[in-house]
Amino acid sequence: MAKMFISKFGGSLIAISLYCFFKISREVYNQGKSE
């Protein structure tokens, strides 16, 4: 049960980090485009 929870938590953690990465890279891309 604990192993399942860890794998579930790890999956959501990866999804969150991927989302943040894309969000930040998009902001940086937009800033570079506007300059």
PDB file of N, CA, C and O in Angstrom:
ATOM      1  N   MET A   1       0.836  -1.204   0.000  1.00  0.00           N
ATOM      2  CA  MET A   1       0.000   0.000   0.000  1.00  0.00           C
ATOM      3  C   MET A   1       0.878   1.265   0.000  1.00  0.00           C
ATOM      4  O   MET A   1       0.621   2.212  -0.743  1.00  0.00           O
ATOM      5  N   ALA A   2       1.902   1.258   0.836  1.00  0.00           N
ATOM      6  CA  ALA A   2       2.790   2.416   0.891  1.00  0.00           C
ATOM      7  C   ALA A   2       3.508   2.608  -0.444  1.00  0.00           C
ATOM      8  O   ALA A   2       3.723   3.729  -0.903  1.00  0.00           O
ATOM      9  N   LYS A   3       3.874   1.467  -1.055  1.00  0.00           N
ATOM     10  CA  LYS A   3       4.571   1.536  -2.345  1.00  0.00           C
ATOM     11  C   LYS A   3       3.663   2.166  -3.406  1.00  0.00           C
ATOM     12  O   LYS A   3       4.116   2.972  -4.219  1.00  0.00           O
ATOM     13  N   MET A   4       2.386   1.795  -3.390  1.00  0.00           N
ATOM     14  CA  MET A   4       1.426   2.342  -4.347  1.00  0.00           C
ATOM     15  C   MET A   4       1.275   3.849  -4.148  1.00  0.00           C
ATOM     16  O   MET A   4       1.211   4.609  -5.114  1.00  0.00           O
ATOM     17  N   PHE A   5       1.219   4.268  -2.899  1.00  0.00           N
ATOM     18  CA  PHE A   5       1.067   5.693  -2.585  1.00  0.00           C
ATOM     19  C   PHE A   5       2.269   6.476  -3.094  1.00  0.00           C
ATOM     20  O   PHE A   5       2.123   7.558  -3.662  1.00  0.00           O
ATOM     21  N   ILE A   6       3.465   5.916  -2.883  1.00  0.00           N
ATOM     22  CA  ILE A   6       4.696   6.585  -3.311  1.00  0.00           C
ATOM     23  C   ILE A   6       4.724   6.721  -4.834  1.00  0.00           C
ATOM     24  O   ILE A   6       5.089   7.771  -5.363  1.00  0.00           O
ATOM     25  N   SER A   7       4.337   5.650  -5.534  1.00  0.00           N
ATOM     26  CA  SER A   7       4.352   5.696  -6.994  1.00  0.00           C
ATOM     27  C   SER A   7       3.314   6.696  -7.506  1.00  0.00           C
ATOM     28  O   SER A   7       3.555   7.402  -8.485  1.00  0.00           O
ATOM     29  N   LYS A   8       2.164   6.752  -6.842  1.00  0.00           N
ATOM     30  CA  LYS A   8       1.120   7.715  -7.227  1.00  0.00           C
ATOM     31  C   LYS A   8       1.613   9.133  -6.974  1.00  0.00           C
ATOM     32  O   LYS A   8       1.448  10.014  -7.818  1.00  0.00           O
ATOM     33  N   PHE A   9       2.215   9.351  -5.814  1.00  0.00           N
ATOM     34  CA  PHE A   9       2.723  10.671  -5.450  1.00  0.00           C
ATOM     35  C   PHE A   9       3.841  11.084  -6.404  1.00  0.00           C
ATOM     36  O   PHE A   9       3.913  12.236  -6.833  1.00  0.00           O
ATOM     37  N   GLY A  10       4.713  10.124  -6.731  1.00  0.00           N
ATOM     38  CA  GLY A  10       5.818  10.410  -7.646  1.00  0.00           C
ATOM     39  C   GLY A  10       5.301  10.801  -9.023  1.00  0.00           C
ATOM     40  O   GLY A  10       5.845  11.696  -9.668  1.00  0.00           O
ATOM     41  N   GLY A  11       4.242  10.122  -9.469  1.00  0.00           N
ATOM     42  CA  GLY A  11       3.671  10.434 -10.779  1.00  0.00           C
ATOM     43  C   GLY A  11       3.113  11.847 -10.817  1.00  0.00           C
ATOM     44  O   GLY A  11       3.326  12.579 -11.784  1.00  0.00           O
ATOM     45  N   SER A  12       2.394  12.233  -9.759  1.00  0.00           N
ATOM     46  CA  SER A  12       1.829  13.581  -9.712  1.00  0.00           C
ATOM     47  C   SER A  12       2.942  14.616  -9.583  1.00  0.00           C
ATOM     48  O   SER A  12       2.839  15.715 -10.129  1.00  0.00           O
ATOM     49  N   LEU A  13       4.005  14.266  -8.863  1.00  0.00           N
ATOM     50  CA  LEU A  13       5.131  15.178  -8.697  1.00  0.00           C
ATOM     51  C   LEU A  13       5.787  15.448 -10.046  1.00  0.00           C
ATOM     52  O   LEU A  13       6.142  16.586 -10.355  1.00  0.00           O
ATOM     53  N   ILE A  14       5.947  14.391 -10.851  1.00  0.00           N
ATOM     54  CA  ILE A  14       6.534  14.537 -12.183  1.00  0.00           C
ATOM     55  C   ILE A  14       5.631  15.413 -13.050  1.00  0.00           C
ATOM     56  O   ILE A  14       6.112  16.272 -13.788  1.00  0.00           O
ATOM     57  N   ALA A  15       4.320  15.189 -12.956  1.00  0.00           N
ATOM     58  CA  ALA A  15       3.369  15.977 -13.752  1.00  0.00           C
ATOM     59  C   ALA A  15       3.432  17.454 -13.360  1.00  0.00           C
ATOM     60  O   ALA A  15       3.396  18.331 -14.224  1.00  0.00           O
ATOM     61  N   ILE A  16       3.526  17.724 -12.068  1.00  0.00           N
ATOM     62  CA  ILE A  16       3.586  19.104 -11.577  1.00  0.00           C
ATOM     63  C   ILE A  16       4.878  19.779 -12.039  1.00  0.00           C
ATOM     64  O   ILE A  16       4.854  20.924 -12.491  1.00  0.00           O
ATOM     65  N   SER A  17       6.004  19.071 -11.928  1.00  0.00           N
ATOM     66  CA  SER A  17       7.280  19.653 -12.342  1.00  0.00           C
ATOM     67  C   SER A  17       7.301  19.902 -13.846  1.00  0.00           C
ATOM     68  O   SER A  17       7.844  20.907 -14.306  1.00  0.00           O
ATOM     69  N   LEU A  18       6.702  18.977 -14.618  1.00  0.00           N
ATOM     70  CA  LEU A  18       6.620  19.162 -16.074  1.00  0.00           C
ATOM     71  C   LEU A  18       5.765  20.383 -16.392  1.00  0.00           C
ATOM     72  O   LEU A  18       6.124  21.179 -17.259  1.00  0.00           O
ATOM     73  N   TYR A  19       4.646  20.539 -15.705  1.00  0.00           N
ATOM     74  CA  TYR A  19       3.747  21.678 -15.908  1.00  0.00           C
ATOM     75  C   TYR A  19       4.472  22.987 -15.595  1.00  0.00           C
ATOM     76  O   TYR A  19       4.389  23.949 -16.359  1.00  0.00           O
ATOM     77  N   CYS A  20       5.182  23.014 -14.465  1.00  0.00           N
ATOM     78  CA  CYS A  20       5.926  24.217 -14.081  1.00  0.00           C
ATOM     79  C   CYS A  20       7.008  24.521 -15.110  1.00  0.00           C
ATOM     80  O   CYS A  20       7.215  25.680 -15.468  1.00  0.00           O
ATOM     81  N   PHE A  21       7.694  23.494 -15.585  1.00  0.00           N
ATOM     82  CA  PHE A  21       8.766  23.675 -16.568  1.00  0.00           C
ATOM     83  C   PHE A  21       8.223  24.303 -17.848  1.00  0.00           C
ATOM     84  O   PHE A  21       8.810  25.244 -18.381  1.00  0.00           O
ATOM     85  N   PHE A  22       7.102  23.781 -18.338  1.00  0.00           N
ATOM     86  CA  PHE A  22       6.509  24.319 -19.568  1.00  0.00           C
ATOM     87  C   PHE A  22       6.015  25.747 -19.349  1.00  0.00           C
ATOM     88  O   PHE A  22       6.156  26.595 -20.230  1.00  0.00           O
ATOM     89  N   LYS A  23       5.443  26.014 -18.187  1.00  0.00           N
ATOM     90  CA  LYS A  23       4.921  27.346 -17.879  1.00  0.00           C
ATOM     91  C   LYS A  23       6.063  28.365 -17.854  1.00  0.00           C
ATOM     92  O   LYS A  23       5.950  29.445 -18.434  1.00  0.00           O
ATOM     93  N   ILE A  24       7.161  28.018 -17.183  1.00  0.00           N
ATOM     94  CA  ILE A  24       8.308  28.919 -17.077  1.00  0.00           C
ATOM     95  C   ILE A  24       8.947  29.133 -18.447  1.00  0.00           C
ATOM     96  O   ILE A  24       9.268  30.262 -18.818  1.00  0.00           O
ATOM     97  N   SER A  25       9.131  28.040 -19.199  1.00  0.00           N
ATOM     98  CA  SER A  25       9.775  28.151 -20.512  1.00  0.00           C
ATOM     99  C   SER A  25       8.912  28.995 -21.454  1.00  0.00           C
ATOM    100  O   SER A  25       9.442  29.733 -22.284  1.00  0.00           O
ATOM    101  N   ARG A  26       7.594  28.891 -21.328  1.00  0.00           N
ATOM    102  CA  ARG A  26       6.705  29.682 -22.173  1.00  0.00           C
ATOM    103  C   ARG A  26       6.826  31.170 -21.822  1.00  0.00           C
ATOM    104  O   ARG A  26       6.833  32.022 -22.710  1.00  0.00           O
ATOM    105  N   GLU A  27       6.921  31.476 -20.527  1.00  0.00           N
ATOM    106  CA  GLU A  27       7.063  32.872 -20.106  1.00  0.00           C
ATOM    107  C   GLU A  27       8.382  33.445 -20.609  1.00  0.00           C
ATOM    108  O   GLU A  27       8.433  34.577 -21.089  1.00  0.00           O
ATOM    109  N   VAL A  28       9.445  32.657 -20.496  1.00  0.00           N
ATOM    110  CA  VAL A  28      10.765  33.101 -20.953  1.00  0.00           C
ATOM    111  C   VAL A  28      10.743  33.316 -22.463  1.00  0.00           C
ATOM    112  O   VAL A  28      11.319  34.280 -22.968  1.00  0.00           O
ATOM    113  N   TYR A  29      10.076  32.412 -23.178  1.00  0.00           N
ATOM    114  CA  TYR A  29       9.971  32.520 -24.641  1.00  0.00           C
ATOM    115  C   TYR A  29       9.213  33.787 -25.030  1.00  0.00           C
ATOM    116  O   TYR A  29       9.613  34.493 -25.956  1.00  0.00           O
ATOM    117  N   ASN A  30       8.121  34.074 -24.324  1.00  0.00           N
ATOM    118  CA  ASN A  30       7.328  35.272 -24.613  1.00  0.00           C
ATOM    119  C   ASN A  30       8.122  36.539 -24.311  1.00  0.00           C
ATOM    120  O   ASN A  30       8.034  37.517 -25.053  1.00  0.00           O
ATOM    121  N   GLN A  31       8.893  36.528 -23.231  1.00  0.00           N
ATOM    122  CA  GLN A  31       9.700  37.695 -22.868  1.00  0.00           C
ATOM    123  C   GLN A  31      10.766  37.946 -23.929  1.00  0.00           C
ATOM    124  O   GLN A  31      10.998  39.089 -24.323  1.00  0.00           O
ATOM    125  N   GLY A  32      11.411  36.883 -24.388  1.00  0.00           N
ATOM    126  CA  GLY A  32      12.446  37.020 -25.413  1.00  0.00           C
ATOM    127  C   GLY A  32      11.855  37.496 -26.729  1.00  0.00           C
ATOM    128  O   GLY A  32      12.514  38.207 -27.488  1.00  0.00           O
ATOM    129  N   LYS A  33      10.619  37.110 -27.001  1.00  0.00           N
ATOM    130  CA  LYS A  33       9.948  37.489 -28.249  1.00  0.00           C
ATOM    131  C   LYS A  33       9.578  38.976 -28.227  1.00  0.00           C
ATOM    132  O   LYS A  33       9.706  39.664 -29.240  1.00  0.00           O
ATOM    133  N   SER A  34       9.120  39.466 -27.075  1.00  0.00           N
ATOM    134  CA  SER A  34       8.650  40.848 -26.977  1.00  0.00           C
ATOM    135  C   SER A  34       9.817  41.839 -27.025  1.00  0.00           C
ATOM    136  O   SER A  34       9.643  42.968 -27.483  1.00  0.00           O
ATOM    137  N   GLU A  35      10.995  41.434 -26.562  1.00  0.00           N
ATOM    138  CA  GLU A  35      12.140  42.347 -26.516  1.00  0.00           C
ATOM    139  C   GLU A  35      12.644  42.711 -27.894  1.00  0.00           C
ATOM    140  O   GLU A  35      13.603  43.472 -28.019  1.00  0.00           O
TER     141      GLU A  35
END
